[in-house]
Amino acid sequence: MSVNIRLAKIEDITAIQQIAKKSWAKTYENLLPVSVQKAYLNEYYSTEQLYHKLKITFFFVLETDNELVGFANLYRSERENDLSAIYLLPDFQQKGMGKALLKKVINQLQEGDELVVYVEKGNEQAEMFYKNNGFTFLEEFQETFFNHIFNTVKMSLKI
């Protein structure tokens, strides 16, 4: 199985939306109400939002055998380097592809930089993935989106 990671293109938007939808359905089935999942995905993975993200962030897609199966999104600002997403289709999780996407993101940073990620508390697979890849716990806090309280864990990795 050949794996290729590249910058996302506008033509990838529909596949990115499908990956996000399928990944969220599996990941958050016992953590978030379906209505909240749908509202979040409709807002943050709309065609307009993705078009904008492709222009201003590092947005990578992972393809295997010419099929998009995952993506990662790095948003850099003066305040922080935010790994805003690593998502893979469920059948491609726990096969080293998330780690490959993480390495691609890290390659965009310089020594001494800090990479942060925000994870929904209780998303044990994500928390373990980041912990196993060197991230450490910074803080836990609550935030509200779509009338739902999210318990968020912030983790970081020093490059």
DSSP file (Angstrom, degrees, kcal/mol; ACC not computed):
  #  RESIDUE AA STRUCTURE BP1 BP2  ACC     N-H-->O    O-->H-N    N-H-->O    O-->H-N    TCO  KAPPA ALPHA  PHI   PSI    X-CA   Y-CA   Z-CA
    1    1 A M              0   0    0      0, 0.0     2,-0.3     0, 0.0    63,-0.0   0.000 360.0 360.0 360.0 119.1    0.0    0.0    0.0
    2    2 A S        -     0   0    0      2,-0.0    63,-1.0     0, 0.0     2,-0.4  -0.675 360.0-159.1 -88.1 139.9    1.6    3.3   -1.1
    3    3 A V  E     -A   64   0A   0     -2,-0.3     2,-0.4    61,-0.2    61,-0.2  -0.968  10.2-179.0-121.7 132.8    1.0    6.3    1.1
    4    4 A N  E     -A   63   0A   0     59,-2.8    59,-3.2    -2,-0.4     2,-0.5  -0.999   9.3-163.9-132.6 132.8    1.4    9.9   -0.1
    5    5 A I  E     +A   62   0A   0     -2,-0.4     2,-0.3    57,-0.2    57,-0.2  -0.974  25.0 152.7-116.6 128.5    1.0   13.1    1.9
    6    6 A R  E     -A   61   0A   0     55,-2.2    55,-3.0    -2,-0.5     2,-0.1  -0.923  50.2 -76.8-145.5 167.0    0.5   16.3    0.0
    7    7 A L  E     -A   60   0A   0     -2,-0.3    53,-0.3    53,-0.2    51,-0.1  -0.470  57.4-108.8 -65.6 139.9   -1.0   19.8    0.4
    8    8 A A        -     0   0    0     51,-3.4     2,-0.3    -2,-0.1    51,-0.1  -0.338  31.2-153.2 -70.5 152.2   -4.8   19.7   -0.1
    9    9 A K    >   -     0   0    0      1,-0.1     3,-2.2    -2,-0.0     4,-0.3  -0.810  32.1-103.6-120.5 163.6   -6.4   21.1   -3.2
   10   10 A I  G >  S+     0   0    0      1,-0.3     3,-1.7    -2,-0.3     4,-0.3   0.859 120.2  62.6 -54.6 -37.1   -9.8   22.6   -3.9
   11   11 A E  G 3  S+     0   0    0      1,-0.3     4,-0.3     2,-0.1    -1,-0.3   0.661  96.3  61.2 -64.6 -14.7  -10.8   19.3   -5.6
   12   12 A D  G <> S+     0   0    0     -3,-2.2     4,-2.6     1,-0.2    -1,-0.3   0.540  75.1  95.8 -87.5  -8.0  -10.2   17.5   -2.4
   13   13 A I  H <> S+     0   0    0     -3,-1.7     4,-2.5    -4,-0.3     5,-0.2   0.883  82.2  49.3 -56.6 -46.3  -12.9   19.4   -0.4
   14   14 A T  H  > S+     0   0    0     -4,-0.3     4,-1.9    -3,-0.3    -1,-0.2   0.915 113.5  46.9 -61.1 -42.8  -15.7   16.8   -0.9
   15   15 A A  H  > S+     0   0    0     -4,-0.3     4,-2.4     2,-0.2    -1,-0.2   0.892 110.8  52.7 -66.0 -39.1  -13.4   13.9    0.2
   16   16 A I  H  X S+     0   0    0     -4,-2.6     4,-2.6     1,-0.2    -2,-0.2   0.917 108.3  50.8 -61.4 -43.5  -12.2   15.9    3.2
   17   17 A Q  H  X S+     0   0    0     -4,-2.5     4,-2.4    -5,-0.2    -1,-0.2   0.900 110.8  48.6 -61.6 -40.9  -15.8   16.5    4.3
   18   18 A Q  H  X S+     0   0    0     -4,-1.9     4,-2.6     2,-0.2     5,-0.3   0.898 110.9  50.1 -66.9 -40.5  -16.5   12.8    4.0
   19   19 A I  H  X S+     0   0    0     -4,-2.4     4,-2.7     2,-0.2     5,-0.3   0.936 112.2  47.9 -62.4 -46.1  -13.4   11.9    6.1
   20   20 A A  H  X S+     0   0    0     -4,-2.6     4,-2.7     1,-0.2     5,-0.2   0.932 113.0  48.6 -60.1 -46.2  -14.4   14.4    8.8
   21   21 A K  H  X S+     0   0    0     -4,-2.4     4,-2.1     2,-0.2    -2,-0.2   0.931 116.1  41.3 -61.5 -48.3  -18.0   13.1    8.8
   22   22 A K  H  X S+     0   0    0     -4,-2.6     4,-1.6     2,-0.2    -1,-0.2   0.885 116.3  49.3 -70.1 -38.6  -17.0    9.4    9.1
   23   23 A S  H  X S+     0   0    0     -4,-2.7     4,-2.9    -5,-0.3     5,-0.2   0.928 112.4  47.5 -65.8 -45.1  -14.2   10.0   11.5
   24   24 A W  H  X S+     0   0    0     -4,-2.7     4,-2.8    -5,-0.3    -2,-0.2   0.900 106.9  57.3 -63.5 -40.8  -16.4   12.1   13.8
   25   25 A A  H  < S+     0   0    0     -4,-2.1     4,-0.4    -5,-0.2    -1,-0.2   0.908 116.0  35.8 -58.0 -42.7  -19.3    9.6   13.7
   26   26 A K  H >< S+     0   0    0     -4,-1.6     3,-0.6     2,-0.2     4,-0.3   0.938 121.2  45.4 -75.4 -47.8  -16.9    6.9   15.1
   27   27 A T  H 3< S+     0   0    0     -4,-2.9     3,-0.3     1,-0.2    -2,-0.2   0.886 123.5  31.0 -65.3 -42.0  -14.8    9.0   17.4
   28   28 A Y  T >X S+     0   0    0     -4,-2.8     4,-2.5    -5,-0.2     3,-1.0   0.257  80.1 112.3-106.8  12.3  -17.6   11.0   19.0
   29   29 A E  T <4 S+     0   0    0     -3,-0.6    -1,-0.2    -4,-0.4     5,-0.1   0.838  94.8  27.7 -57.2 -33.8  -20.5    8.5   19.0
   30   30 A N  T 34 S+     0   0    0     -3,-0.3    -1,-0.3    -4,-0.3    -2,-0.1   0.363 124.4  50.6-107.1   4.1  -20.4    8.2   22.8
   31   31 A L  T <4 S+     0   0    0     -3,-1.0    -2,-0.2     1,-0.3    -3,-0.1   0.766 110.0  31.4-108.7 -36.6  -19.0   11.7   23.6
   32   32 A L  S  < S-     0   0    0     -4,-2.5    -1,-0.3   118,-0.0     5,-0.0  -0.965  82.3-106.6-129.9 140.4  -21.1   14.2   21.7
   33   33 A P    >>  -     0   0    0      0, 0.0     4,-2.2     0, 0.0     3,-0.5  -0.321  33.1-119.4 -59.1 146.6  -24.8   14.2   20.7
   34   34 A V  H 3> S+     0   0    0      1,-0.2     4,-2.7     2,-0.2     5,-0.2   0.866 113.8  58.2 -57.1 -37.8  -25.3   13.6   17.0
   35   35 A S  H 3> S+     0   0    0      1,-0.2     4,-2.2     2,-0.2    -1,-0.2   0.882 107.3  46.7 -62.0 -37.6  -27.0   17.1   16.6
   36   36 A V  H <> S+     0   0    0     -3,-0.5     4,-2.7     2,-0.2     5,-0.2   0.906 111.1  52.0 -70.6 -41.7  -23.8   18.7   18.0
   37   37 A Q  H  X S+     0   0    0     -4,-2.2     4,-2.8     1,-0.2     5,-0.2   0.944 112.1  46.1 -57.2 -48.9  -21.6   16.7   15.7
   38   38 A K  H  X S+     0   0    0     -4,-2.7     4,-2.8     1,-0.2     5,-0.2   0.915 112.9  49.1 -62.8 -44.1  -23.7   17.7   12.7
   39   39 A A  H  X S+     0   0    0     -4,-2.2     4,-1.8    -5,-0.2     5,-0.2   0.924 113.3  47.2 -62.4 -44.1  -23.7   21.4   13.6
   40   40 A Y  H  X S+     0   0    0     -4,-2.7     4,-3.2     2,-0.2     5,-0.4   0.948 114.8  45.3 -62.1 -49.7  -20.0   21.4   14.2
   41   41 A L  H  X S+     0   0    0     -4,-2.8     4,-1.9     1,-0.2    -2,-0.2   0.902 111.1  53.3 -62.8 -41.5  -19.2   19.6   10.9
   42   42 A N  H  < S+     0   0    0     -4,-2.8    -1,-0.2    -5,-0.2    -2,-0.2   0.862 118.6  36.1 -62.3 -35.2  -21.6   21.8    8.9
   43   43 A E  H >< S+     0   0    0     -4,-1.8     3,-0.7    -5,-0.2    -2,-0.2   0.949 125.8  33.7 -82.8 -52.0  -20.0   25.0   10.3
   44   44 A Y  H 3< S+     0   0    0     -4,-3.2    -3,-0.2     1,-0.2    -2,-0.2   0.617 125.9  39.4 -86.5 -12.5  -16.3   24.1   10.4
   45   45 A Y  T 3< S+     0   0    0     -4,-1.9    -1,-0.2    -5,-0.4    -2,-0.1   0.042  81.9 132.6-123.4  25.4  -16.2   21.8    7.4
   46   46 A S  S <> S-     0   0    0     -3,-0.7     4,-2.8     1,-0.1     5,-0.3  -0.329  72.3-109.1 -66.5 159.2  -18.4   23.7    5.1
   47   47 A T  H  > S+     0   0    0      1,-0.2     4,-2.5     2,-0.2     5,-0.2   0.907 120.7  51.0 -57.4 -42.5  -17.1   24.1    1.6
   48   48 A E  H  > S+     0   0    0      2,-0.2     4,-2.0     1,-0.2    -1,-0.2   0.926 111.4  46.6 -62.8 -46.1  -16.6   27.8    2.3
   49   49 A Q  H  > S+     0   0    0      2,-0.2     4,-2.7     1,-0.2    -2,-0.2   0.916 113.7  48.1 -63.3 -43.5  -14.7   27.2    5.5
   50   50 A L  H  X S+     0   0    0     -4,-2.8     4,-2.7     2,-0.2    -2,-0.2   0.908 108.5  53.8 -65.9 -40.4  -12.5   24.5    3.9
   51   51 A Y  H  X S+     0   0    0     -4,-2.5     4,-1.0    -5,-0.3    -1,-0.2   0.926 111.8  46.3 -57.1 -44.0  -11.8   26.8    0.9
   52   52 A H  H >X S+     0   0    0     -4,-2.0     4,-1.7     1,-0.2     3,-0.6   0.921 111.2  51.1 -64.1 -45.5  -10.6   29.4    3.4
   53   53 A K  H 3X S+     0   0    0     -4,-2.7     4,-2.1     1,-0.2    -2,-0.2   0.879 105.1  56.6 -61.5 -38.6   -8.5   26.9    5.4
   54   54 A L  H 3< S+     0   0    0     -4,-2.7    -1,-0.2     1,-0.2     5,-0.2   0.818 110.6  46.0 -63.0 -28.7   -6.8   25.7    2.2
   55   55 A K  H << S+     0   0    0     -4,-1.0    -1,-0.2    -3,-0.6    -2,-0.2   0.826 124.0  27.5 -82.3 -33.2   -5.7   29.3    1.5
   56   56 A I  H  < S+     0   0    0     -4,-1.7    20,-0.3     2,-0.0     2,-0.3   0.507 115.2  48.3-114.4  -4.2   -4.4   30.3    5.0
   57   57 A T  S  < S-     0   0    0     -4,-2.1     2,-0.8    -5,-0.2    18,-0.2  -0.784  85.8 -97.8-127.5 170.9   -3.3   27.1    6.7
   58   58 A F  E     + B   0  74A   0     16,-2.3    16,-3.0    -2,-0.3     2,-0.6  -0.849  47.1 179.0 -86.5 112.1   -1.1   24.1    6.1
   59   59 A F  E     - B   0  73A   0     -2,-0.8   -51,-3.4    14,-0.2     2,-0.3  -0.942   3.6-173.3-123.1 109.2   -3.7   21.5    5.1
   60   60 A F  E     -AB   7  72A   0     12,-2.7    12,-2.2    -2,-0.6     2,-0.4  -0.780   9.0-158.5-105.4 144.9   -2.4   18.1    4.2
   61   61 A V  E     -AB   6  71A   0    -55,-3.0   -55,-2.2    -2,-0.3     2,-0.5  -0.929   8.8-145.2-117.4 148.4   -4.2   15.1    2.8
   62   62 A L  E     -AB   5  70A   0      8,-2.8     7,-2.7    -2,-0.4     8,-1.3  -0.954  19.6-175.1-112.4 126.0   -3.0   11.5    3.0
   63   63 A E  E     -AB   4  68A   0    -59,-3.2   -59,-2.8    -2,-0.5     2,-0.4  -0.947   9.9-170.9-122.6 144.3   -3.8    9.3    0.1
   64   64 A T  E >  S-AB   3  67A   0      3,-2.4     3,-1.4    -2,-0.4   -61,-0.2  -0.999  78.8  -5.7-132.5 131.5   -3.3    5.6   -0.3
   65   65 A D  T 3  S-     0   0    0    -63,-1.0    -1,-0.1    -2,-0.4     3,-0.1   0.903 131.5 -57.0  49.2  45.4   -3.7    3.9   -3.6
   66   66 A N  T 3  S+     0   0    0      1,-0.2     2,-0.4   -64,-0.1    -1,-0.3   0.672 114.7 115.1  62.3  22.9   -5.1    7.2   -5.0
   67   67 A E  E <   -B   64   0A   0     -3,-1.4    -3,-2.4   -52,-0.0     2,-0.4  -0.985  67.6-127.0-121.2 130.0   -7.8    7.4   -2.4
   68   68 A L  E     +B   63   0A   0     -2,-0.4    -5,-0.2    -5,-0.2     3,-0.1  -0.626  38.7 160.3 -74.0 125.7   -7.9   10.2    0.2
   69   69 A V  E     +     0   0A   0     -7,-2.7    20,-2.9    -2,-0.4     2,-0.3   0.435  57.1   6.2-126.2  -5.0   -8.2    8.6    3.6
   70   70 A G  E     -BC  62  88A   0     -8,-1.3    -8,-2.8    18,-0.2     2,-0.3  -0.991  52.6-161.0-167.4 170.0   -7.0   11.3    6.0
   71   71 A F  E     -BC  61  87A   0     16,-2.6    16,-2.5    -2,-0.3     2,-0.3  -0.988   5.6-155.3-156.4 161.5   -6.0   14.8    6.6
   72   72 A A  E     -BC  60  86A   0    -12,-2.2   -12,-2.7    -2,-0.3     2,-0.4  -0.990   9.3-158.1-139.0 146.0   -4.2   17.1    9.0
   73   73 A N  E     -BC  59  85A   0     12,-2.4    11,-1.4    -2,-0.3    12,-1.2  -0.984   4.5-170.5-133.0 123.3   -4.5   20.9    9.5
   74   74 A L  E     -BC  58  83A   0    -16,-3.0   -16,-2.3    -2,-0.4     2,-0.6  -0.957   2.9-167.4-114.4 122.4   -2.0   23.2   11.0
   75   75 A Y  E     - C   0  82A   0      7,-3.0     7,-3.2    -2,-0.5     2,-0.5  -0.948   8.3-164.7-110.2 119.3   -2.9   26.8   11.8
   76   76 A R  E     + C   0  81A   0     -2,-0.6     2,-0.3   -20,-0.3     5,-0.2  -0.874  17.7 156.4-106.2 133.5    0.0   29.0   12.6
   77   77 A S        -     0   0    0      3,-1.8    -2,-0.0    -2,-0.5     0, 0.0  -0.867  57.7 -98.2-139.7 175.8   -0.4   32.4   14.3
   78   78 A E  S    S+     0   0    0     -2,-0.3     3,-0.1     1,-0.2    -1,-0.0   0.797 123.6  50.9 -65.3 -26.0    1.8   34.7   16.3
   79   79 A R  S    S-     0   0    0      1,-0.3     2,-0.3    -3,-0.0    -1,-0.2   0.913 123.6 -27.0 -79.9 -45.9    0.1   33.2   19.4
   80   80 A E        -     0   0    0      2,-0.0    -3,-1.8    -5,-0.0     2,-0.7  -0.993  49.9-109.1-164.0 164.8    0.5   29.5   18.7
   81   81 A N  E     -Cd  76 115A   0     33,-0.8    35,-3.1    -2,-0.3     2,-0.6  -0.924  43.0-163.3-101.6 108.0    0.9   26.7   16.3
   82   82 A D  E     -Cd  75 116A   0     -7,-3.2    -7,-3.0    -2,-0.7     2,-1.5  -0.845  20.1-154.3-105.8 115.9   -2.4   24.8   16.5
   83   83 A L  E     +C   74   0A   0     33,-3.2    35,-0.5    -2,-0.6    -9,-0.2  -0.718  23.2 178.1 -80.8  92.0   -2.8   21.3   15.2
   84   84 A S  E     +     0   0A   0     -2,-1.5     2,-0.3   -11,-1.4    -1,-0.2   0.653  55.5   6.6 -80.2 -13.8   -6.5   21.8   14.5
   85   85 A A  E     +C   73   0A   0    -12,-1.2   -12,-2.4    -3,-0.1     2,-0.3  -0.917  38.3 173.3-166.6 139.9   -7.1   18.3   13.1
   86   86 A I  E     +C   72   0A   0     -2,-0.3     2,-0.4   -14,-0.2   -14,-0.2  -0.874  30.6 167.1-136.2 113.6   -5.8   14.9   12.3
   87   87 A Y  E     +C   71   0A   0    -16,-2.5   -16,-2.6    -2,-0.3     2,-0.3  -0.981  11.8 179.9-129.6 140.5   -8.6   12.7   11.0
   88   88 A L  E     -C   70   0A   0     -2,-0.4   -18,-0.2   -18,-0.2     5,-0.1  -0.971  40.3 -96.9-132.3 149.2   -8.5    9.4    9.3
   89   89 A L    >   -     0   0    0    -20,-2.9     3,-2.3    -2,-0.3     4,-0.4  -0.406  45.8-111.1 -58.1 143.9  -11.2    7.1    8.0
   90   90 A P  G >  S+     0   0    0      0, 0.0     3,-1.3     0, 0.0    -1,-0.1   0.833 115.8  56.9 -51.7 -39.5  -11.9    4.5   10.7
   91   91 A D  G 3  S+     0   0    0      1,-0.2    -2,-0.1     4,-0.0   -22,-0.0   0.645 108.3  49.0 -68.1 -13.1  -10.5    1.6    8.6
   92   92 A F  G X  S+     0   0    0     -3,-2.3     3,-0.6   -23,-0.2     5,-0.4   0.337  86.2 110.5-109.4   5.1   -7.2    3.4    8.3
   93   93 A Q  T <  S+     0   0    0     -3,-1.3    -6,-0.0    -4,-0.4    -4,-0.0  -0.470  74.6  23.9 -79.0 154.0   -6.7    4.4   12.0
   94   94 A Q  T 3  S+     0   0    0     -2,-0.1    -1,-0.2     1,-0.1    -3,-0.0   0.837  92.1 104.6  60.8  37.9   -4.0    2.7   14.1
   95   95 A K  S <  S-     0   0    0     -3,-0.6    -2,-0.1     0, 0.0    -1,-0.1   0.163 101.5 -95.0-127.3  14.1   -1.9    1.9   11.1
   96   96 A G  S  > S+     0   0    0      3,-0.0     4,-1.6     4,-0.0     5,-0.1   0.406  97.9 111.2  88.6  -2.4    0.8    4.5   11.5
   97   97 A M  H  > S+     0   0    0     -5,-0.4     4,-2.2     2,-0.2     5,-0.2   0.856  74.4  53.1 -76.0 -34.2   -0.9    7.0    9.1
   98   98 A G  H  > S+     0   0    0      2,-0.2     4,-2.5    -6,-0.2    -1,-0.2   0.901 109.2  50.6 -63.6 -39.9   -1.8    9.5   11.9
   99   99 A K  H  > S+     0   0    0      2,-0.2     4,-2.5     1,-0.2    -2,-0.2   0.887 108.4  52.2 -64.4 -39.6    1.9    9.5   12.9
  100  100 A A  H  X S+     0   0    0     -4,-1.6     4,-1.8     2,-0.2    -2,-0.2   0.905 110.5  47.8 -63.6 -41.3    2.9   10.1    9.3
  101  101 A L  H  X S+     0   0    0     -4,-2.2     4,-2.1     2,-0.2    -2,-0.2   0.911 110.3  52.3 -64.8 -41.7    0.6   13.1    9.1
  102  102 A L  H  X S+     0   0    0     -4,-2.5     4,-2.8     1,-0.2    -2,-0.2   0.916 107.8  51.4 -60.6 -43.4    1.9   14.4   12.5
  103  103 A K  H  X S+     0   0    0     -4,-2.5     4,-2.0     1,-0.2    -1,-0.2   0.899 107.9  52.7 -59.8 -40.6    5.5   14.2   11.2
  104  104 A K  H  < S+     0   0    0     -4,-1.8     4,-0.3     2,-0.2    -1,-0.2   0.909 111.1  46.8 -61.8 -42.0    4.4   16.2    8.1
  105  105 A V  H >< S+     0   0    0     -4,-2.1     3,-2.0     1,-0.2     4,-0.3   0.939 110.2  52.2 -64.2 -47.3    3.0   18.9   10.3
  106  106 A I  H >< S+     0   0    0     -4,-2.8     3,-1.9     1,-0.3    -1,-0.2   0.840  98.9  65.5 -59.6 -33.6    6.0   18.9   12.6
  107  107 A N  T 3< S+     0   0    0     -4,-2.0    -1,-0.3     1,-0.3    -2,-0.2   0.661  93.7  61.3 -63.9 -14.8    8.2   19.4    9.5
  108  108 A Q  T <  S+     0   0    0     -3,-2.0    -1,-0.3    -4,-0.3    -2,-0.2   0.559  98.2  73.9 -85.5  -8.5    6.6   22.8    9.0
  109  109 A L  S <  S-     0   0    0     -3,-1.9     2,-0.3    -4,-0.3     3,-0.0  -0.539  75.7-126.2-104.6 168.5    7.9   24.0   12.4
  110  110 A Q    >   -     0   0    0     -2,-0.2     3,-2.5     1,-0.1    49,-0.2  -0.771  39.9 -80.6-112.4 158.1   11.3   25.1   13.6
  111  111 A E  T 3  S+     0   0    0     -2,-0.3     3,-0.1     1,-0.3    -1,-0.1  -0.306 119.5  28.9 -54.9 134.5   13.3   23.9   16.5
  112  112 A G  T 3  S+     0   0    0      1,-0.4    -1,-0.3    -3,-0.0     2,-0.0   0.180  91.9 125.0  96.2 -16.7   12.1   25.5   19.7
  113  113 A D    <   -     0   0    0     -3,-2.5    46,-3.2    46,-0.1     2,-0.4  -0.295  54.1-136.5 -69.2 160.4    8.5   25.9   18.4
  114  114 A E  E     - E   0 158A   0     44,-0.2   -33,-0.8    45,-0.1     2,-0.5  -0.980  10.0-156.7-119.6 133.9    5.6   24.6   20.4
  115  115 A L  E     -dE  81 157A   0     42,-2.8    42,-2.4    -2,-0.4     2,-0.3  -0.939  13.2-165.3-109.0 128.5    2.7   22.7   18.7
  116  116 A V  E     -dE  82 156A   0    -35,-3.1   -33,-3.2    -2,-0.5     2,-0.3  -0.838   7.3-171.3-114.8 153.7   -0.6   22.6   20.6
  117  117 A V  E     - E   0 155A   0     38,-2.3    38,-2.6    -2,-0.3     2,-0.5  -0.995  13.9-146.0-140.5 144.5   -3.6   20.4   20.1
  118  118 A Y  E     - E   0 154A   0    -35,-0.5     2,-0.4    -2,-0.3    36,-0.2  -0.957  22.2-176.6-113.4 125.2   -7.1   20.6   21.7
  119  119 A V  E     - E   0 153A   0     34,-2.9    34,-3.2    -2,-0.5     2,-0.4  -0.951  31.9-112.0-125.9 139.5   -8.8   17.3   22.4
  120  120 A E  E >   - E   0 152A   0     -2,-0.4     3,-2.4    32,-0.2    32,-0.2  -0.567  44.2-110.8 -67.1 123.9  -12.3   16.6   23.7
  121  121 A K  T 3  S+     0   0    0     30,-3.9    30,-0.2    -2,-0.4    -1,-0.1  -0.337 106.3  35.3 -58.2 133.5  -11.8   15.0   27.2
  122  122 A G  T 3  S+     0   0    0      1,-0.1     2,-2.2    -3,-0.0    -1,-0.3   0.221  78.0 118.0 101.4 -13.3  -12.8   11.4   26.9
  123  123 A N    <>  +     0   0    0     -3,-2.4     4,-2.6     1,-0.2     3,-0.4  -0.567  40.8 173.5 -81.2  76.2  -11.5   11.0   23.4
  124  124 A E  H  >  +     0   0    0     -2,-2.2     4,-2.6     1,-0.2     5,-0.2   0.828  68.0  57.2 -61.3 -36.1   -9.1    8.4   24.8
  125  125 A Q  H  > S+     0   0    0     -3,-0.2     4,-2.1     2,-0.2    -1,-0.2   0.928 112.1  41.7 -62.1 -44.0   -7.8    7.3   21.4
  126  126 A A  H  > S+     0   0    0     -3,-0.4     4,-2.6     2,-0.2     5,-0.3   0.925 113.8  51.6 -69.1 -44.5   -6.7   10.8   20.6
  127  127 A E  H  X S+     0   0    0     -4,-2.6     4,-2.3     1,-0.2    -2,-0.2   0.920 113.4  45.1 -58.6 -43.1   -5.3   11.6   24.0
  128  128 A M  H  X S+     0   0    0     -4,-2.6     4,-3.0    -5,-0.2    -1,-0.2   0.895 110.3  54.9 -68.0 -40.4   -3.2    8.4   23.9
  129  129 A F  H  X S+     0   0    0     -4,-2.1     4,-0.9    -5,-0.2    -2,-0.2   0.950 112.9  41.6 -57.2 -50.6   -2.0    9.1   20.3
  130  130 A Y  H ><>S+     0   0    0     -4,-2.6     5,-2.6     1,-0.2     3,-0.5   0.907 114.7  50.6 -67.7 -40.8   -0.7   12.5   21.3
  131  131 A K  H ><5S+     0   0    0     -4,-2.3     3,-1.7    -5,-0.3    -1,-0.2   0.928 109.3  51.5 -60.7 -44.8    0.8   11.3   24.6
  132  132 A N  H 3<5S+     0   0    0     -4,-3.0    -1,-0.2     1,-0.3    -2,-0.2   0.692 108.1  54.4 -66.1 -18.1    2.5    8.4   22.8
  133  133 A N  T <<5S-     0   0    0     -4,-0.9    -1,-0.3    -3,-0.5    -2,-0.2   0.106 129.4 -90.3-105.4  21.0    3.9   11.0   20.3
  134  134 A G  T < 5S+     0   0    0     -3,-1.7    24,-0.3     1,-0.3    -3,-0.2   0.426  77.6 141.2  95.6  -0.7    5.5   13.2   23.0
  135  135 A F      < -     0   0    0     -5,-2.6     2,-0.3    -6,-0.2    -1,-0.3  -0.474  34.2-154.4 -75.2 147.2    2.7   15.7   23.8
  136  136 A T  E     -F  156   0A   0     20,-2.7    20,-2.4    -2,-0.1     2,-0.2  -0.898  23.6 -98.4-121.6 153.8    2.2   16.7   27.4
  137  137 A F  E     +F  155   0A   0     -2,-0.3    18,-0.2    18,-0.2     3,-0.1  -0.470  39.0 169.1 -69.1 132.8   -0.9   17.9   29.3
  138  138 A L  E     -     0   0A   0     16,-3.0     2,-0.3     1,-0.4    17,-0.2   0.758  57.6 -32.2-107.9 -51.2   -1.1   21.7   29.7
  139  139 A E  E     -F  154   0A   0     15,-1.4    15,-3.2     2,-0.0    -1,-0.4  -0.989  42.3-133.7-164.7 164.6   -4.6   22.4   30.9
  140  140 A E  E     +F  153   0A   0     -2,-0.3     2,-0.3    13,-0.2    13,-0.2  -0.993  33.7 155.9-127.8 138.3   -8.3   21.4   30.9
  141  141 A F  E     -F  152   0A   0     11,-2.5    11,-3.1    -2,-0.4     2,-0.4  -0.953  35.4-111.3-153.2 169.3  -11.1   23.8   30.5
  142  142 A Q  E     +F  151   0A   0     -2,-0.3     2,-0.3     9,-0.2     9,-0.2  -0.853  29.3 173.7-109.0 145.1  -14.7   24.1   29.3
  143  143 A E  E     -F  150   0A   0      7,-2.1     7,-3.8    -2,-0.4     2,-0.5  -0.977  23.0-131.4-143.7 155.8  -16.1   25.8   26.3
  144  144 A T  E     +F  149   0A   0     -2,-0.3     2,-0.4     5,-0.2     5,-0.2  -0.938  26.2 166.5-117.8 126.6  -19.5   26.0   24.7
  145  145 A F  E >  S-F  148   0A   0      3,-2.1     3,-1.7    -2,-0.5  -105,-0.1  -0.998  73.7  -4.0-131.3 135.7  -20.3   25.4   21.1
  146  146 A F  T 3  S-     0   0    0     -2,-0.4    -1,-0.1     1,-0.3     3,-0.1   0.871 128.8 -58.1  53.3  42.5  -23.8   24.8   19.7
  147  147 A N  T 3  S+     0   0    0      1,-0.2     2,-0.4    -3,-0.0    -1,-0.3   0.748 114.7 115.4  59.2  27.2  -25.3   24.9   23.3
  148  148 A H  E <   - F   0 145A   0     -3,-1.7    -3,-2.1  -112,-0.1     2,-0.6  -0.990  65.0-130.5-126.6 134.8  -23.1   22.0   24.3
  149  149 A I  E     - F   0 144A   0     -2,-0.4     2,-0.4    -5,-0.2    -5,-0.2  -0.745  22.4-159.1 -86.3 122.7  -20.4   22.2   26.9
  150  150 A F  E     - F   0 143A   0     -7,-3.8    -7,-2.1    -2,-0.6     2,-0.8  -0.856  10.8-146.3 -99.6 133.6  -17.1   20.7   25.7
  151  151 A N  E     - F   0 142A   0     -2,-0.4   -30,-3.9    -9,-0.2     2,-0.4  -0.892  29.1-164.6 -97.6 106.5  -14.5   19.6   28.2
  152  152 A T  E     -EF 120 141A   0    -11,-3.1   -11,-2.5    -2,-0.8     2,-0.5  -0.765  16.5-157.7-105.5 136.9  -11.3   20.4   26.4
  153  153 A V  E     -EF 119 140A   0    -34,-3.2   -34,-2.9    -2,-0.4     2,-0.5  -0.949  10.3-153.4-109.2 127.7   -7.8   19.1   27.1
  154  154 A K  E     +EF 118 139A   0    -15,-3.2   -16,-3.0    -2,-0.5   -15,-1.4  -0.896  18.3 177.7-102.9 128.2   -4.9   21.2   25.7
  155  155 A M  E     -EF 117 137A   0    -38,-2.6   -38,-2.3    -2,-0.5     2,-0.3  -0.882   7.5-160.6-125.8 157.3   -1.7   19.4   25.1
  156  156 A S  E     -EF 116 136A   0    -20,-2.4   -20,-2.7    -2,-0.3     2,-0.4  -0.963  11.7-156.5-141.4 158.9    1.6   20.5   23.7
  157  157 A L  E     -E  115   0A   0    -42,-2.4   -42,-2.8    -2,-0.3     2,-0.5  -0.994  16.7-141.1-133.5 125.1    4.8   19.3   22.0
  158  158 A K  E      E  114   0A   0     -2,-0.4   -44,-0.2   -24,-0.3   -45,-0.1  -0.752 360.0 360.0 -84.1 129.5    8.1   21.2   22.1
  159  159 A I              0   0    0    -46,-3.2   -45,-0.1    -2,-0.5    -1,-0.1   0.436 360.0 360.0 -87.9 360.0    9.8   20.8   18.7
